[in-house]
Amino acid sequence: MCGNRVSCTNIAYPRLVLGVMPEGLRGIMVSVMLAALMSDLTSIFNSSSTLFTMDIYRKFRPGSSNRELLLVGRRVDCEISFSTFGGWSRKMEETLKNLTQFGIELRHEPSR
């Protein structure tokens, strides 16, 4: 199915969540995973902007005020966020195509 002789580990978790869990728990699981992802990304972005601001920007402008460092840190944070989400959206599009190729459909048809 996935080209791996041993197992399809890339689709095991989505298949488990979408195939075994009841509808209510699926929504909770997706929201938990998104919250964890947002928390991790926030930590990475804040650390990156702090490293840039304190280690690189301060070397070039040693007399910069705290307000200037704050504004530079926010701008770097925004730039990292936008560039990351631009690449992430392309990767997610590719992932969704692969999931549908393996027969996993993320859309749910309401029962009538």
Buried (B, 14 or more C-beta within 10 A) or exposed (E): EEEEEEEEEBBEEBBEBBEEEEEEEBEEBEEEEEEEEEEEBEEEBEEBBBEBBEEEBBEEEEEBEEEEBEEBBEEBBEBBBEEBEEEEEEEEEEEEEEBEEBEBEEEEEEEE
